[in-house]
Amino acid sequence: MATVLHIQASPRGEESFSYRTAQAFLESYRKAHPGDRVRTLDLFAGTVPEFGLAVARGKYRILHGQEQTPAEKQAWKVVEATIADFKQADKYLISSPMWNFSIPYVLKQYIDVIVQPGYTFTYTAEEGYKGLVTGRPAMLILARGSDYPAGTEAAALDYQRPYLEFILRFIGFTDIRTILIEPTLAGGPAVADEKLAEAIRKAWAEAQGF
């Protein structure tokens, strides 16, 4: 039995294009894989720990081979638990809107917590950086208000899809699939509805072989 971790990064619920497409994906996935488990991590539900001073100091004490203080140890345990929770999954679904050409702050915060040396990647002078989360697929479902076609001037403004695909590759993913819902604003409501329906059809089909 496989576990799918759905990382949900929109606060809008059913009003969200990425959320609705992700729900269609998961409905199709459950029908195709009835024995698997789906778990949703809602990043706007206060589930992401802060990366504050105690955590930062604790991290650098580890990097420098120093003993952490009791407060730093306690703070770092929360980071370790978050990373362990992430790594328990067999498959990943990340659904997110574009905010200010990039990703919502809670998704960046989550990434900043889990992307840690010795836990999700390593570095050696001989091999350089090496990801530790390997052999697992990831599906990105991304909504954007405008179009950002590859090879156009607009594509240079897209810091959502390239960043997420890069950071997943950095920690070891090689099977990264992406479904885009765009434009959700620039073309008006009729175009948005059409693009949503198209994305839902694609999500339904993609989930069958995920």
C-alpha positions in Angstrom: 0.0 0.0 0.0 1.4 3.4 -1.0 0.9 6.7 0.7 0.3 9.9 -1.3 1.1 13.1 0.5 -1.0 16.0 -0.8 0.7 19.3 0.1 -2.1 21.9 -0.2 -0.9 25.5 -0.5 -4.0 27.6 -1.2 -6.1 29.2 1.6 -9.2 29.5 -0.7 -10.5 26.0 -0.5 -13.2 25.2 -3.1 -12.7 28.7 -4.6 -9.1 27.7 -5.6 -8.4 26.4 -9.1 -5.4 24.4 -7.9 -7.4 22.9 -5.0 -10.3 21.8 -7.2 -8.0 20.3 -9.8 -6.1 18.4 -7.0 -9.4 17.1 -5.6 -10.3 15.7 -9.1 -6.8 14.1 -9.3 -7.3 12.5 -5.9 -10.8 11.2 -6.7 -9.5 9.5 -9.8 -6.4 8.2 -7.9 -8.5 6.6 -5.2 -10.6 4.8 -7.8 -7.6 3.6 -9.6 -5.6 2.7 -6.4 -8.3 1.7 -3.8 -5.7 0.2 -1.5 -3.5 3.3 -1.2 -3.7 6.0 1.4 -4.0 9.7 0.7 -3.0 12.2 3.4 -3.5 16.0 3.0 -1.2 18.5 4.6 -2.9 21.9 4.6 -0.1 24.4 4.9 -2.6 27.2 5.8 -3.8 25.3 8.8 -0.8 26.2 11.0 1.0 22.9 10.3 4.4 24.4 9.3 6.8 25.1 12.1 8.6 28.5 12.2 12.3 28.6 11.2 13.2 31.0 13.9 16.4 31.9 15.8 16.5 28.7 17.9 16.2 26.5 14.8 18.7 28.5 12.8 21.2 28.4 15.6 20.6 24.7 16.2 21.2 24.0 12.5 24.5 25.8 12.4 25.7 24.1 15.5 25.1 20.8 13.7 27.0 22.1 10.7 29.9 23.1 12.8 29.9 20.0 15.0 28.9 21.8 18.1 26.5 20.8 20.9 23.1 22.3 20.7 21.5 24.0 23.7 18.4 22.4 25.2 16.2 25.0 23.6 17.9 24.4 20.2 17.5 20.7 20.5 13.8 21.0 21.2 13.3 23.3 18.3 15.4 21.1 16.0 13.3 18.1 16.9 10.3 19.8 15.4 12.2 20.3 12.2 13.3 16.6 12.2 9.7 15.5 12.8 8.5 17.6 9.9 11.2 16.1 7.6 10.4 12.6 8.7 6.7 13.1 8.1 7.5 14.4 4.6 9.8 11.4 3.8 7.3 8.8 4.9 5.3 9.3 1.7 5.7 7.2 -1.4 4.2 9.7 -3.8 3.6 13.5 -3.7 1.0 15.9 -4.9 1.6 19.6 -4.5 -1.2 22.0 -5.4 -0.5 25.7 -5.3 -1.5 29.0 -6.8 1.0 31.5 -8.1 1.5 34.5 -5.8 3.5 37.5 -7.0 5.0 35.4 -9.8 6.2 32.8 -7.3 4.7 30.6 -4.5 2.7 31.3 -1.3 4.8 32.1 1.7 3.7 29.0 3.6 4.9 26.7 0.8 8.3 28.4 0.8 8.4 28.1 4.6 7.6 24.4 4.4 10.4 24.0 1.8 12.8 25.9 4.0 12.1 23.6 6.9 12.4 20.2 5.0 15.3 21.0 2.7 18.2 20.4 5.1 21.7 18.9 4.7 22.0 15.3 5.9 18.2 14.9 5.8 17.0 15.6 2.2 20.3 16.2 0.5 24.0 15.9 1.0 27.1 17.6 -0.3 30.7 16.3 -0.9 33.5 17.9 -2.8 33.7 14.7 -5.0 30.0 14.5 -5.9 28.6 17.9 -5.2 25.0 18.1 -4.1 23.1 14.8 -4.0 19.4 14.4 -3.2 18.2 11.9 -0.7 14.5 11.7 -1.5 14.7 9.3 -4.5 12.6 6.8 -6.4 9.3 8.6 -5.9 7.0 10.6 -8.3 5.8 14.1 -7.7 2.8 15.8 -9.3 2.5 19.6 -9.4 -0.8 21.2 -9.9 -0.3 24.9 -10.4 -2.8 27.7 -11.0 -1.7 31.1 -12.5 -3.7 34.2 -13.3 -1.9 34.8 -16.6 -0.2 32.7 -19.3 3.5 32.1 -19.1 4.3 30.1 -22.3 7.8 28.7 -22.7 10.0 30.8 -25.0 8.1 34.0 -24.5 9.0 37.2 -22.5 6.3 36.2 -20.0 8.1 32.9 -19.2 10.9 34.9 -17.6 8.4 36.1 -15.0 7.4 32.6 -13.9 9.2 31.8 -10.6 6.6 29.3 -9.6 7.0 26.2 -11.8 10.8 26.5 -12.4 11.5 26.9 -8.7 9.3 24.0 -7.6 10.6 21.7 -10.2 14.2 22.7 -9.4 13.9 22.2 -5.6 12.3 18.8 -6.1 15.2 17.8 -8.4 17.6 19.2 -5.9 16.4 16.8 -3.1 16.3 13.8 -5.4 13.2 13.7 -7.5 13.5 12.7 -11.1 9.9 11.9 -11.9 8.2 15.3 -11.8 4.9 15.9 -13.6 3.1 19.2 -13.9 -0.4 20.3 -14.7 -1.0 24.0 -15.3 -4.3 25.9 -15.0 -3.7 29.2 -16.8 -5.0 31.8 -17.2 -7.4 32.0 -14.3 -7.8 35.8 -14.5 -6.4 37.4 -17.6 -8.8 35.8 -20.0 -12.0 36.4 -18.0 -14.3 33.9 -16.2 -15.3 31.9 -19.3 -11.7 31.2 -20.2 -10.9 30.4 -16.6 -13.7 27.9 -16.5 -12.6 26.3 -19.8 -9.0 26.0 -18.5 -10.2 24.5 -15.2 -12.2 21.9 -17.0 -9.3 21.1 -19.3 -7.0 20.7 -16.3 -9.5 18.5 -14.4 -9.7 16.2 -17.4 -5.9 16.0 -17.6 -5.7 15.4 -13.8 -8.2 12.6 -14.0 -6.3 10.9 -16.7 -2.8 11.4 -15.1 -4.0 10.0 -11.8 -4.7 6.6 -13.3 -1.0 5.9 -13.9 0.5 7.9 -11.0 
